[in-house]
Amino acid sequence: MATPKLEIGVIGLGKFGLQVSRTLVELGHSVVGIDSTEGRIRQAQDILSQVYQGNAADPAVLQQLRFQDLDCVIVSVGNSMETSLLVTLNLQEIGVRKIWVKAVSTEHKKVLTRLGVDHVILPEHDVATHLAHRLVNPGMLDLLPLGGGGQILLQELTVDKWAGRTLLDLRLANEHGVMVVAVKPAAFREYRFVPAAHEVLQQGDKLVVIGRHEDVLRLEP
């Protein structure tokens, strides 16, 4: 199923905002960018067809650019917590449906969460946390936040104790709350998705599993 084309606003075209914009355009989405700095506008013009110089802290500017009609708006306005909060409140006031905000501190993130912001990103914190987990858990493929403070872990496992058994025998979903999403037999180079439940696992086979962080780490494959 094809991903629908989205219209997305990016407020703040520094390194973070510009990279997000570039990636969204490469994925085939329409991006409207705004920044108050002329140099950033010139740089963004090579990437975006719709880029404007203006003060996003002014709700009239946002309405004039019809930000209220966009599918999503990303706020990345540098190191000013006050400006970020003001822009966010203005977006909520004009009826923007979905808002993502780059926070500058944990305190900023807490305030944004209390304001009911859909998604709050704290890049340095998130990257550092991810790096620490990868260092101590080399098989980790991804770590995603889960509501209530939990985490979802996507993990690659190497079959050892499970050799000679089938996925049906292991009952990972029922007994451990973990789902196998792909299998790569030891003799093959590529993963197979939606693995067969009756396939017998061999020593050295690779499994990709997903589940709560603590549930995945309890497995002894």
Secondary structure, 3 states (H helix, E strand, C coil): CCCCCCEEEEECCCHHHHHHHHHHHHCCCEEEEEECCHHHHHHHCCCCCEEEECCCCCHHHHHHCCHHHCCEEEECCCCCHHHHHHHHHHHHHHCCCCEEEECCCHHHHHHHHHCCCCEEECHHHHHHHHHHHHHHCCCEEEEEEEHHHEEEEEEEEECCCCCCCEHHHHCHHHHHCCEEEEEECCCCCCCEECCCCCCECCCCCEEEEEEEHHHHHCCCC
